[in-house]
Amino acid sequence: MLVSVDDPELILLKGHLLIEEQLNSLIECYLEKPENIEKVRLTFAQKVRLLACMDAHFAGEKVFLDLNKIRNKLAHNADFQTVHDDLREWACSVIQHWPKTIRRKEMYRKTLVRAFLTVIGYYKGKATQKRRSRQEN
């Protein structure tokens, strides 16, 4: 889904949505009645903080909250350049790699996609692992 997207702003919006799906999936693993979670209507930031409370090994709080700030800045600010600067910094910090050519459009796009896929894949794996361990108990 993200691999075929060229626009960094669209990558941000879609990536944020895909990450939120993984947060939802992980939260549901901790609940007795996961079908009721939608009634609570938590924001992205609230979901992140809830996971941090439920899982002592949850290490994504800063990564997710920083991403959410960037996404909100895009939604509420006409100055896209600061969004791009913040997004570049976020993506590079996630993958722990700062390419010299990050200002080039294609490298920026690839770095963004790589960062989102890394985060999504990691938390998808955590949710799968948590579900399996619950089924075994």
Secondary structure as GFF3:
##gff-version 3
##sequence-region A 1 137
A	DSSP	alpha_helix	8	29	.	.	.	ID=ss1
A	DSSP	three_ten_helix	34	39	.	.	.	ID=ss2
A	DSSP	alpha_helix	44	54	.	.	.	ID=ss3
A	DSSP	alpha_helix	61	76	.	.	.	ID=ss4
A	DSSP	alpha_helix	80	95	.	.	.	ID=ss5
A	DSSP	alpha_helix	105	136	.	.	.	ID=ss6
###
